[in-house]
Amino acid sequence: MTCSTIKGCVWEDSAFNLLARVESAGVDVTQATVDTISWKAFSVLDEATVIASGSLVVAAAIFNELQMDRRWAGVDNAGYNFLHVVPSTILTAPGSYRIQHLFTMTNGDVFYLSPFEPKVESIWDT
């Protein structure tokens, strides 16, 4: 088995969206089945240091129905049910980062999503 990360590229000082389809025990999660979602961001160069962390509001991060919009275009025909809007104040310097999400379900199960690894590119500003 190979664990995979979800990679992407964003511009420094920019907000961006992390999307995923999240299942627990083979069933799409819903707001009623998720108790908490916490997250941490690390520099890929220093996995021991958390550069930012927080908790997401379940009602804002989890959709009870799979979503299909332009943000999901080309991924698949099913959709996503998880959205983390990462503010522009989190990843402000160019580099490679890892963002990990820990889900705690209402039945007590705990699991991590596949990590997101955004590469932050610099903006040339004169």
ZILIN-V468606 format. One record per residue. N is the residue number from 1. RES is the residue in one letter. SS is DSSP state (@ for helix, = for strand, . for the rest). PSI is psi in whole degrees, -180 to 180 (* if undefined). NEAR is the number of other C-alpha atoms within 12 Angstrom. Layout:
# ZILIN-V468606
n res ss psi near
N RES SS PSI NEAR
N RES SS PSI NEAR
This chain:
# ZILIN-V468606
n res ss psi near
1 M . 136 3
2 T . 126 5
3 C . 144 10
4 S . 155 11
5 T . 158 18
6 I = 115 20
7 K = 153 19
8 G = 179 22
9 C = 136 24
10 V = 164 30
11 W = 145 25
12 E . 152 27
13 D . 28 21
14 S . 140 23
15 A . 153 20
16 F = 163 25
17 N = 137 23
18 L = 125 34
19 L = 147 34
20 A = 158 32
21 R . 119 32
22 V . 129 36
23 E = 153 26
24 S = 125 22
25 A . 37 13
26 G . 8 8
27 V = 138 14
28 D = 134 25
29 V . 156 31
30 T . 171 28
31 Q . -36 26
32 A . -21 17
33 T . -9 27
34 V = 126 34
35 D = -55 26
36 T = 155 30
37 I = 118 33
38 S = 158 27
39 W = 156 33
40 K = 145 30
41 A = 138 31
42 F = 154 28
43 S = 138 28
44 V . -26 23
45 L . -15 14
46 D = 82 14
47 E = -11 16
48 A = -12 12
49 T = 121 15
50 V = 123 21
51 I = -19 24
52 A = 152 22
53 S = 167 23
54 G = -173 21
55 S = 147 24
56 L = 148 26
57 V . 119 21
58 V @ -44 27
59 A @ -23 22
60 A @ -25 19
61 A @ -23 34
62 I = 132 34
63 F = 138 29
64 N = -21 25
65 E = 146 18
66 L = 139 25
67 Q = 138 26
68 M . 110 21
69 D . -176 16
70 R @ -25 13
71 R @ -25 17
72 W @ -2 22
73 A . 131 14
74 G . -6 11
75 V . -59 16
76 D . -178 16
77 N . 9 14
78 A . -54 18
79 G . -177 25
80 Y = 157 32
81 N = 6 31
82 F = 133 36
83 L = 124 29
84 H = 112 31
85 V = 109 21
86 V = 119 30
87 P . 158 20
88 S . -15 17
89 T . -3 17
90 I . -56 31
91 L . 89 35
92 T . -7 25
93 A . 144 22
94 P . 147 22
95 G = -176 23
96 S = 135 28
97 Y = 165 36
98 R = 130 37
99 I = 124 37
100 Q = 140 33
101 H = 128 33
102 L = 121 26
103 F = 134 34
104 T = 121 26
105 M = 161 25
106 T . -21 18
107 N . 3 15
108 G . -14 13
109 D . 147 17
110 V = 137 20
111 F = 158 23
112 Y = 145 24
113 L . 162 30
114 S . 135 25
115 P . 148 27
116 F = 136 34
117 E = 85 28
118 P = 138 34
119 K = 125 26
120 V = 121 28
121 E = 150 20
122 S . 153 18
123 I . 131 14
124 W . 117 9
125 D . 122 6
126 T . * 3
